[in-house]
Amino acid sequence: MTIDSIGARIAKLRDFRGQMTQERLAELAGVSVDTIRKLEQGRRSTARIGTLRKLASALDVELERLLGQPTVTTQTAPDDGGLLALRDAIQDVDALPGVLMDIDLDDALDAEAWTATVREATSLYWRGEYSTLSGRLPLILRDGNKVVRELTGAAAEKAWQQLALSYQLAASLATQAGHASWAFDAVRKQLEAAERASDSLMSGMGVSTLSWVLLRQGRWEQAQQVAERKADALEPSFRRSTPAEFAVYGNLLIAAATPAARRDRHDEARAHLNLAESAAVRSGAVRVYGTAFSTMDVLTQQVNISIAGEQADYAHALTVAGHVDRSAISRPVHSAAHRVDVSHAQYETGDGDGALETLLEVERDQPEWIRYQTLAAVTVREMLEAERRKSTPLRGLAARLGVDPLL
């Protein structure tokens, strides 16, 4: 995180936008000009997550930049390759039309061994081990592009599918790290690889990833629309379809529900999750195409949409969370994300001690992952501003998340 406060960043971004006035920013964002003044003057150090999202959108920046969130790029040592190497692998100069390719004299690669590295990379992502993953993914992408050039027929289609999954991981990691523009490029390559693999379900997962990237860019309407359209195109038959078809369909419905809730279209979000739950009942718990899907995953998303938008219902979120069996959540980072949602709801309903305890538990389980979670940082900021007594655990957590308690 930079040393600037949120207010200082707002002032700098206003100036960058052509000396935009506080009044004009308030009008564009739909927030009180008094809120902007207090933030810029340092009389407030933060605001509600919905307000911050509106300000970021009006200033034409991603929320992570407004908050000064850390990225994997700054956390990973140069010797590990890091996210800059991943950027170079995603935005491959040699692959551009008209550019002379670097001649590769390496021996032919073992396709099965490479596929095994993709499986391990997928496991690293869902365990939240981003630094290790960021060091491995560039080579996986480059090797994958070599493998698909060397194969033909069914073997080539299988390799293209795995390459699509590799780009899905790259897009997801880049998004988590606050580099949504790189993620967009990775999704495009994922969709191209899915087409080469003749795999409509991998294409569906690509659109689900695209929806998430658009969500993080603040393009909520587009995020909802692309997921809805793809879900309609892949809607399964409840008599004949496979668990994988239901899982991809359900993931698309979840992808559509989240931006719908951000837009305060909670009825639409709930309708999508009701359909997703039906699909999860039909499919059973399944892991496919680099993700997982189950009724418990749908239930955690019901908590997520309850805390989104101006019409957030934090008490309802906690009621729903009471029905979640955390031991049944399919992936470690899914469990962590759910608990971050719960902590925010706890804080907003007046249970600051419970919120801090939940966040500290998440940090114990996912010490690297939590550093890149915007909602965790926002919740800690709000807790710092409202604290009535010096809390050593809270301030220690703030320091580890890059949230300066003096701002």
One Martini backbone bead per residue (centre of mass of N, CA, C, O) as a GRO file, in nm:
protein
  407
    1MET     BB    1   0.098   0.034   0.018
    2THR     BB    2   0.053   0.348   0.021
    3ILE     BB    3   0.076   0.652   0.209
    4ASP     BB    4  -0.186   0.724   0.119
    5SER     BB    5  -0.489   0.816   0.149
    6ILE     BB    6  -0.794   0.805   0.027
    7GLY     BB    7  -0.832   1.111   0.008
    8ALA     BB    8  -0.570   1.167  -0.149
    9ARG     BB    9  -0.647   0.992  -0.395
   10ILE     BB   10  -0.899   1.144  -0.472
   11ALA     BB   11  -0.763   1.416  -0.527
   12LYS     BB   12  -0.567   1.315  -0.747
   13LEU     BB   13  -0.788   1.199  -0.937
   14ARG     BB   14  -0.937   1.459  -0.983
   15ASP     BB   15  -0.699   1.606  -1.113
   16PHE     BB   16  -0.655   1.396  -1.343
   17ARG     BB   17  -0.965   1.463  -1.446
   18GLY     BB   18  -0.948   1.787  -1.469
   19GLN     BB   19  -1.026   1.917  -1.201
   20MET     BB   20  -1.236   1.788  -1.036
   21THR     BB   21  -1.485   1.842  -0.841
   22GLN     BB   22  -1.648   1.753  -0.563
   23GLU     BB   23  -1.931   1.801  -0.679
   24ARG     BB   24  -1.897   1.632  -0.937
   25LEU     BB   25  -1.829   1.366  -0.799
   26ALA     BB   26  -2.089   1.345  -0.635
   27GLU     BB   27  -2.275   1.335  -0.883
   28LEU     BB   28  -2.150   1.083  -1.029
   29ALA     BB   29  -2.166   0.889  -0.761
   30GLY     BB   30  -2.402   0.947  -0.552
   31VAL     BB   31  -2.280   1.132  -0.322
   32SER     BB   32  -2.170   1.305  -0.067
   33VAL     BB   33  -1.981   1.587  -0.041
   34ASP     BB   34  -1.913   1.554   0.262
   35THR     BB   35  -1.765   1.286   0.234
   36ILE     BB   36  -1.537   1.389   0.054
   37ARG     BB   37  -1.430   1.606   0.240
   38LYS     BB   38  -1.361   1.427   0.484
   39LEU     BB   39  -1.160   1.249   0.336
   40GLU     BB   40  -0.963   1.476   0.229
   41GLN     BB   41  -0.930   1.605   0.535
   42GLY     BB   42  -0.918   1.347   0.746
   43ARG     BB   43  -1.200   1.299   0.910
   44ARG     BB   44  -1.189   1.046   0.723
   45SER     BB   45  -1.069   0.708   0.628
   46THR     BB   46  -1.360   0.604   0.538
   47ALA     BB   47  -1.611   0.388   0.384
   48ARG     BB   48  -1.836   0.237   0.244
   49ILE     BB   49  -1.820   0.006   0.002
   50GLY     BB   50  -2.034   0.136  -0.185
   51THR     BB   51  -1.905   0.418  -0.193
   52LEU     BB   52  -1.626   0.336  -0.302
   53ARG     BB   53  -1.730   0.217  -0.567
   54LYS     BB   54  -1.854   0.480  -0.676
   55LEU     BB   55  -1.594   0.648  -0.674
   56ALA     BB   56  -1.429   0.468  -0.859
   57SER     BB   57  -1.617   0.487  -1.103
   58ALA     BB   58  -1.611   0.803  -1.131
   59LEU     BB   59  -1.277   0.786  -1.153
   60ASP     BB   60  -1.188   0.542  -1.334
   61VAL     BB   61  -1.131   0.304  -1.119
   62GLU     BB   62  -1.023   0.068  -0.929
   63LEU     BB   63  -1.068  -0.012  -0.609
   64GLU     BB   64  -0.775  -0.097  -0.543
   65ARG     BB   65  -0.652   0.180  -0.612
   66LEU     BB   66  -0.804   0.353  -0.408
   67LEU     BB   67  -0.691   0.168  -0.159
   68GLY     BB   68  -0.394   0.052  -0.205
   69GLN     BB   69  -0.354  -0.232  -0.282
   70PRO     BB   70  -0.193  -0.505  -0.290
   71THR     BB   71   0.029  -0.711  -0.485
   72VAL     BB   72   0.203  -0.967  -0.615
   73THR     BB   73   0.424  -0.793  -0.739
   74THR     BB   74   0.518  -0.670  -0.450
   75GLN     BB   75   0.553  -0.967  -0.301
   76THR     BB   76   0.740  -1.079  -0.521
   77ALA     BB   77   1.024  -1.194  -0.602
   78PRO     BB   78   1.218  -1.160  -0.877
   79ASP     BB   79   1.329  -1.462  -0.874
   80ASP     BB   80   1.016  -1.579  -0.911
   81GLY     BB   81   0.905  -1.375  -1.146
   82GLY     BB   82   0.609  -1.329  -1.120
   83LEU     BB   83   0.368  -1.119  -1.260
   84LEU     BB   84   0.540  -1.006  -1.491
   85ALA     BB   85   0.583  -1.281  -1.626
   86LEU     BB   86   0.282  -1.331  -1.671
   87ARG     BB   87   0.229  -1.098  -1.854
   88ASP     BB   88   0.427  -1.193  -2.079
   89ALA     BB   89   0.271  -1.463  -2.129
   90ILE     BB   90   0.000  -1.339  -2.207
   91GLN     BB   91   0.158  -1.100  -2.369
   92ASP     BB   92   0.262  -1.239  -2.642
   93VAL     BB   93   0.464  -1.122  -2.882
   94ASP     BB   94   0.504  -1.373  -3.076
   95ALA     BB   95   0.176  -1.396  -3.133
   96LEU     BB   96   0.181  -1.166  -3.316
   97PRO     BB   97   0.106  -1.034  -3.596
   98GLY     BB   98   0.418  -0.992  -3.778
   99VAL     BB   99   0.589  -1.144  -3.572
  100LEU     BB  100   0.887  -1.279  -3.515
  101MET     BB  101   0.969  -1.572  -3.404
  102ASP     BB  102   1.118  -1.747  -3.169
  103ILE     BB  103   1.334  -1.994  -3.196
  104ASP     BB  104   1.273  -2.333  -3.097
  105LEU     BB  105   1.517  -2.590  -2.976
  106ASP     BB  106   1.363  -2.765  -2.812
  107ASP     BB  107   1.242  -3.028  -2.700
  108ALA     BB  108   0.996  -3.219  -2.678
  109LEU     BB  109   0.708  -3.235  -2.499
  110ASP     BB  110   0.534  -3.366  -2.227
  111ALA     BB  111   0.199  -3.370  -2.207
  112GLU     BB  112   0.145  -3.518  -1.937
  113ALA     BB  113   0.337  -3.354  -1.761
  114TRP     BB  114   0.203  -3.083  -1.818
  115THR     BB  115  -0.079  -3.154  -1.709
  116ALA     BB  116   0.021  -3.193  -1.418
  117THR     BB  117   0.097  -2.889  -1.377
  118VAL     BB  118  -0.193  -2.786  -1.402
  119ARG     BB  119  -0.310  -2.934  -1.159
  120GLU     BB  120  -0.120  -2.804  -0.949
  121ALA     BB  121  -0.199  -2.510  -1.009
  122THR     BB  122  -0.492  -2.538  -0.926
  123SER     BB  123  -0.432  -2.612  -0.633
  124LEU     BB  124  -0.280  -2.352  -0.559
  125TYR     BB  125  -0.510  -2.157  -0.601
  126TRP     BB  126  -0.720  -2.298  -0.393
  127ARG     BB  127  -0.495  -2.248  -0.154
  128GLY     BB  128  -0.357  -1.948  -0.191
  129GLU     BB  129  -0.064  -1.984  -0.356
  130TYR     BB  130   0.043  -1.724  -0.531
  131SER     BB  131   0.351  -1.705  -0.543
  132THR     BB  132   0.402  -1.985  -0.658
  133LEU     BB  133   0.214  -1.959  -0.904
  134SER     BB  134   0.350  -1.705  -1.036
  135GLY     BB  135   0.619  -1.873  -1.094
  136ARG     BB  136   0.479  -2.108  -1.285
  137LEU     BB  137   0.279  -2.007  -1.510
  138PRO     BB  138   0.458  -1.902  -1.740
  139LEU     BB  139   0.571  -2.184  -1.819
  140ILE     BB  140   0.301  -2.323  -1.867
  141LEU     BB  141   0.213  -2.143  -2.103
  142ARG     BB  142   0.456  -2.186  -2.289
  143ASP     BB  143   0.442  -2.496  -2.300
  144GLY     BB  144   0.150  -2.516  -2.401
  145ASN     BB  145   0.204  -2.375  -2.678
  146LYS     BB  146   0.391  -2.605  -2.770
  147VAL     BB  147   0.213  -2.856  -2.742
  148VAL     BB  148  -0.020  -2.772  -2.944
  149ARG     BB  149   0.183  -2.770  -3.195
  150GLU     BB  150   0.259  -3.099  -3.170
  151LEU     BB  151  -0.043  -3.174  -3.204
  152THR     BB  152  -0.317  -3.398  -3.288
  153GLY     BB  153  -0.633  -3.421  -3.265
  154ALA     BB  154  -0.738  -3.535  -2.965
  155ALA     BB  155  -0.476  -3.447  -2.822
  156ALA     BB  156  -0.504  -3.147  -2.894
  157GLU     BB  157  -0.776  -3.092  -2.758
  158LYS     BB  158  -0.678  -3.159  -2.474
  159ALA     BB  159  -0.457  -2.942  -2.466
  160TRP     BB  160  -0.641  -2.697  -2.514
  161GLN     BB  161  -0.800  -2.734  -2.255
  162GLN     BB  162  -0.555  -2.696  -2.062
  163LEU     BB  163  -0.482  -2.415  -2.166
  164ALA     BB  164  -0.745  -2.284  -2.085
  165LEU     BB  165  -0.705  -2.338  -1.782
  166SER     BB  166  -0.444  -2.174  -1.756
  167TYR     BB  167  -0.578  -1.901  -1.834
  168GLN     BB  168  -0.778  -1.902  -1.603
  169LEU     BB  169  -0.565  -1.882  -1.382
  170ALA     BB  170  -0.439  -1.619  -1.484
  171ALA     BB  171  -0.694  -1.446  -1.459
  172SER     BB  172  -0.746  -1.494  -1.158
  173LEU     BB  173  -0.474  -1.393  -1.049
  174ALA     BB  174  -0.478  -1.109  -1.176
  175THR     BB  175  -0.736  -1.020  -1.033
  176GLN     BB  176  -0.645  -1.057  -0.740
  177ALA     BB  177  -0.390  -0.850  -0.805
  178GLY     BB  178  -0.519  -0.598  -0.980
  179HIS     BB  179  -0.508  -0.707  -1.312
  180ALA     BB  180  -0.760  -0.683  -1.528
  181SER     BB  181  -0.625  -0.642  -1.808
  182TRP     BB  182  -0.475  -0.910  -1.812
  183ALA     BB  183  -0.720  -1.089  -1.763
  184PHE     BB  184  -0.862  -1.027  -2.026
  185ASP     BB  185  -0.647  -1.155  -2.206
  186ALA     BB  186  -0.668  -1.440  -2.080
  187VAL     BB  187  -0.964  -1.493  -2.152
  188ARG     BB  188  -0.936  -1.476  -2.452
  189LYS     BB  189  -0.742  -1.723  -2.463
  190GLN     BB  190  -0.935  -1.921  -2.336
  191LEU     BB  191  -1.156  -1.903  -2.557
  192GLU     BB  192  -0.976  -1.986  -2.792
  193ALA     BB  193  -0.895  -2.265  -2.675
  194ALA     BB  194  -1.185  -2.377  -2.647
  195GLU     BB  195  -1.239  -2.371  -2.949
  196ARG     BB  196  -1.004  -2.565  -3.029
  197ALA     BB  197  -1.140  -2.793  -2.832
  198SER     BB  198  -1.448  -2.810  -2.864
  199ASP     BB  199  -1.548  -2.659  -2.572
  200SER     BB  200  -1.832  -2.538  -2.432
  201LEU     BB  201  -1.770  -2.552  -2.124
  202MET     BB  202  -1.508  -2.392  -2.125
  203SER     BB  203  -1.643  -2.145  -2.240
  204GLY     BB  204  -1.827  -2.104  -1.997
  205MET     BB  205  -1.593  -2.056  -1.794
  206GLY     BB  206  -1.480  -1.812  -1.942
  207VAL     BB  207  -1.732  -1.633  -1.895
  208SER     BB  208  -1.724  -1.646  -1.590
  209THR     BB  209  -1.449  -1.507  -1.570
  210LEU     BB  210  -1.525  -1.252  -1.723
  211SER     BB  211  -1.738  -1.155  -1.524
  212TRP     BB  212  -1.536  -1.110  -1.294
  213VAL     BB  213  -1.359  -0.904  -1.434
  214LEU     BB  214  -1.584  -0.697  -1.482
  215LEU     BB  215  -1.654  -0.661  -1.189
  216ARG     BB  216  -1.367  -0.548  -1.106
  217GLN     BB  217  -1.412  -0.301  -1.322
  218GLY     BB  218  -1.728  -0.204  -1.282
  219ARG     BB  219  -1.895  -0.389  -1.509
  220TRP     BB  220  -2.188  -0.498  -1.416
  221GLU     BB  221  -2.380  -0.527  -1.656
  222GLN     BB  222  -2.190  -0.700  -1.832
  223ALA     BB  223  -2.143  -0.925  -1.628
  224GLN     BB  224  -2.438  -1.019  -1.629
  225GLN     BB  225  -2.495  -1.060  -1.933
  226VAL     BB  226  -2.281  -1.272  -2.017
  227ALA     BB  227  -2.377  -1.490  -1.817
  228GLU     BB  228  -2.671  -1.514  -1.905
  229ARG     BB  229  -2.630  -1.587  -2.204
  230LYS     BB  230  -2.462  -1.845  -2.152
  231ALA     BB  231  -2.667  -1.992  -1.978
  232ASP     BB  232  -2.884  -2.009  -2.194
  233ALA     BB  233  -2.705  -2.171  -2.401
  234LEU     BB  234  -2.639  -2.409  -2.156
  235GLU     BB  235  -2.897  -2.521  -2.081
  236PRO     BB  236  -3.000  -2.795  -1.925
  237SER     BB  237  -3.111  -3.114  -1.902
  238PHE     BB  238  -3.278  -3.277  -1.639
  239ARG     BB  239  -3.243  -3.572  -1.785
  240ARG     BB  240  -2.950  -3.570  -1.974
  241SER     BB  241  -2.743  -3.429  -1.819
  242THR     BB  242  -2.445  -3.359  -1.680
  243PRO     BB  243  -2.271  -3.256  -1.411
  244ALA     BB  244  -2.092  -3.058  -1.574
  245GLU     BB  245  -2.323  -2.894  -1.700
  246PHE     BB  246  -2.444  -2.798  -1.431
  247ALA     BB  247  -2.187  -2.660  -1.319
  248VAL     BB  248  -2.149  -2.445  -1.537
  249TYR     BB  249  -2.428  -2.324  -1.519
  250GLY     BB  250  -2.410  -2.248  -1.215
  251ASN     BB  251  -2.163  -2.059  -1.239
  252LEU     BB  252  -2.307  -1.853  -1.423
  253LEU     BB  253  -2.531  -1.776  -1.223
  254ILE     BB  254  -2.341  -1.672  -1.006
  255ALA     BB  255  -2.205  -1.460  -1.185
  256ALA     BB  256  -2.478  -1.298  -1.227
  257ALA     BB  257  -2.562  -1.237  -0.928
  258THR     BB  258  -2.345  -1.044  -0.823
  259PRO     BB  259  -2.393  -0.789  -1.010
  260ALA     BB  260  -2.692  -0.765  -0.947
  261ALA     BB  261  -2.650  -0.687  -0.648
  262ARG     BB  262  -2.470  -0.437  -0.699
  263ARG     BB  263  -2.736  -0.314  -0.862
  264ASP     BB  264  -2.990  -0.380  -0.678
  265ARG     BB  265  -3.088  -0.678  -0.807
  266HIS     BB  266  -3.202  -0.902  -0.596
  267ASP     BB  267  -3.416  -1.065  -0.744
  268GLU     BB  268  -3.227  -1.164  -0.968
  269ALA     BB  269  -3.017  -1.296  -0.789
  270ARG     BB  270  -3.206  -1.500  -0.651
  271ALA     BB  271  -3.300  -1.640  -0.910
  272HIS     BB  272  -3.023  -1.749  -0.992
  273LEU     BB  273  -2.973  -1.913  -0.724
  274ASN     BB  274  -3.214  -2.100  -0.748
  275LEU     BB  275  -3.115  -2.236  -1.008
  276ALA     BB  276  -2.838  -2.322  -0.898
  277GLU     BB  277  -2.950  -2.511  -0.679
  278SER     BB  278  -3.089  -2.706  -0.870
  279ALA     BB  279  -2.829  -2.785  -1.017
  280ALA     BB  280  -2.680  -2.893  -0.761
  281VAL     BB  281  -2.877  -3.119  -0.698
  282ARG     BB  282  -2.837  -3.264  -0.974
  283SER     BB  283  -2.512  -3.292  -0.965
  284GLY     BB  284  -2.370  -3.246  -0.726
  285ALA     BB  285  -2.067  -3.276  -0.616
  286VAL     BB  286  -1.825  -3.091  -0.821
  287ARG     BB  287  -1.518  -3.118  -1.017
  288VAL     BB  288  -1.461  -2.873  -1.280
  289TYR     BB  289  -1.279  -2.673  -1.471
  290GLY     BB  290  -1.124  -2.556  -1.204
  291THR     BB  291  -1.380  -2.612  -1.027
  292ALA     BB  292  -1.670  -2.580  -0.806
  293PHE     BB  293  -1.988  -2.759  -0.715
  294SER     BB  294  -2.258  -2.679  -0.484
  295THR     BB  295  -2.489  -2.612  -0.249
  296MET     BB  296  -2.284  -2.465  -0.062
  297ASP     BB  297  -2.183  -2.259  -0.268
  298VAL     BB  298  -2.458  -2.124  -0.304
  299LEU     BB  299  -2.501  -2.038  -0.008
  300THR     BB  300  -2.257  -1.845   0.008
  301GLN     BB  301  -2.377  -1.653  -0.214
  302GLN     BB  302  -2.616  -1.557  -0.047
  303VAL     BB  303  -2.440  -1.399   0.143
  304ASN     BB  304  -2.300  -1.215  -0.063
  305ILE     BB  305  -2.562  -1.070  -0.178
  306SER     BB  306  -2.658  -0.954   0.106
  307ILE     BB  307  -2.388  -0.742   0.111
  308ALA     BB  308  -2.488  -0.599  -0.146
  309GLY     BB  309  -2.525  -0.291  -0.186
  310GLU     BB  310  -2.764  -0.064  -0.067
  311GLN     BB  311  -2.958  -0.333   0.015
  312ALA     BB  312  -2.824  -0.451   0.241
  313ASP     BB  313  -2.855  -0.763   0.454
  314TYR     BB  314  -2.688  -0.852   0.729
  315ALA     BB  315  -2.877  -1.027   0.896
  316HIS     BB  316  -2.942  -1.228   0.671
  317ALA     BB  317  -2.656  -1.322   0.620
  318LEU     BB  318  -2.625  -1.455   0.905
  319THR     BB  319  -2.857  -1.651   0.881
  320VAL     BB  320  -2.746  -1.806   0.640
  321ALA     BB  321  -2.466  -1.874   0.764
  322GLY     BB  322  -2.594  -2.071   0.983
  323HIS     BB  323  -2.631  -2.300   0.733
  324VAL     BB  324  -2.330  -2.335   0.703
  325ASP     BB  325  -2.104  -2.592   0.608
  326ARG     BB  326  -1.771  -2.561   0.610
  327SER     BB  327  -1.682  -2.863   0.558
  328ALA     BB  328  -1.846  -2.849   0.260
  329ILE     BB  329  -1.653  -2.671   0.136
  330SER     BB  330  -1.460  -2.720  -0.149
  331ARG     BB  331  -1.264  -2.468  -0.091
  332PRO     BB  332  -1.049  -2.284   0.090
  333VAL     BB  333  -1.113  -1.999  -0.045
  334HIS     BB  334  -1.416  -2.017  -0.014
  335SER     BB  335  -1.418  -2.019   0.293
  336ALA     BB  336  -1.270  -1.751   0.328
  337ALA     BB  337  -1.467  -1.569   0.171
  338HIS     BB  338  -1.709  -1.625   0.348
  339ARG     BB  339  -1.582  -1.514   0.616
  340VAL     BB  340  -1.549  -1.226   0.515
  341ASP     BB  341  -1.846  -1.173   0.479
  342VAL     BB  342  -1.922  -1.228   0.772
  343SER     BB  343  -1.747  -1.008   0.904
  344HIS     BB  344  -1.894  -0.771   0.774
  345ALA     BB  345  -2.171  -0.835   0.895
  346GLN     BB  346  -2.087  -0.822   1.187
  347TYR     BB  347  -1.997  -0.528   1.190
  348GLU     BB  348  -2.272  -0.402   1.074
  349THR     BB  349  -2.424  -0.539   1.347
  350GLY     BB  350  -2.204  -0.472   1.603
  351ASP     BB  351  -1.970  -0.715   1.582
  352GLY     BB  352  -1.651  -0.649   1.618
  353ASP     BB  353  -1.527  -0.891   1.766
  354GLY     BB  354  -1.628  -1.108   1.568
  355ALA     BB  355  -1.494  -0.994   1.315
  356LEU     BB  356  -1.203  -1.015   1.413
  357GLU     BB  357  -1.201  -1.318   1.471
  358THR     BB  358  -1.263  -1.405   1.181
  359LEU     BB  359  -1.017  -1.270   1.041
  360LEU     BB  360  -0.798  -1.417   1.206
  361GLU     BB  361  -0.879  -1.697   1.111
  362VAL     BB  362  -0.829  -1.650   0.812
  363GLU     BB  363  -0.531  -1.576   0.842
  364ARG     BB  364  -0.439  -1.849   0.953
  365ASP     BB  365  -0.536  -2.007   0.692
  366GLN     BB  366  -0.480  -1.729   0.480
  367PRO     BB  367  -0.215  -1.528   0.477
  368GLU     BB  368  -0.195  -1.453   0.170
  369TRP     BB  369  -0.480  -1.413   0.051
  370ILE     BB  370  -0.590  -1.175   0.241
  371ARG     BB  371  -0.407  -0.940   0.122
  372TYR     BB  372  -0.612  -0.936  -0.158
  373GLN     BB  373  -0.876  -0.839   0.010
  374THR     BB  374  -1.084  -0.582   0.002
  375LEU     BB  375  -1.300  -0.640   0.223
  376ALA     BB  376  -1.102  -0.677   0.454
  377ALA     BB  377  -0.979  -0.391   0.444
  378VAL     BB  378  -1.242  -0.231   0.479
  379THR     BB  379  -1.323  -0.348   0.752
  380VAL     BB  380  -1.070  -0.258   0.904
  381ARG     BB  381  -1.102   0.042   0.858
  382GLU     BB  382  -1.374   0.073   1.002
  383MET     BB  383  -1.272  -0.033   1.276
  384LEU     BB  384  -1.057   0.186   1.323
  385GLU     BB  385  -1.246   0.435   1.317
  386ALA     BB  386  -1.448   0.307   1.557
  387GLU     BB  387  -1.259   0.279   1.776
  388ARG     BB  388  -1.242   0.308   2.148
  389ARG     BB  389  -0.993   0.118   2.161
  390LYS     BB  390  -0.701  -0.029   2.189
  391SER     BB  391  -0.617  -0.278   1.935
  392THR     BB  392  -0.376  -0.493   1.882
  393PRO     BB  393  -0.497  -0.703   1.684
  394LEU     BB  394  -0.608  -0.498   1.481
  395ARG     BB  395  -0.339  -0.347   1.419
  396GLY     BB  396  -0.188  -0.594   1.326
  397LEU     BB  397  -0.375  -0.664   1.089
  398ALA     BB  398  -0.352  -0.397   0.942
  399ALA     BB  399  -0.049  -0.417   0.884
  400ARG     BB  400  -0.064  -0.691   0.722
  401LEU     BB  401  -0.280  -0.550   0.506
  402GLY     BB  402  -0.189  -0.237   0.463
  403VAL     BB  403  -0.338  -0.081   0.701
  404ASP     BB  404  -0.316   0.233   0.817
  405PRO     BB  405  -0.389   0.351   1.140
  406LEU     BB  406  -0.318   0.670   1.074
  407LEU     BB  407  -0.546   0.714   0.831
   0.00000   0.00000   0.00000
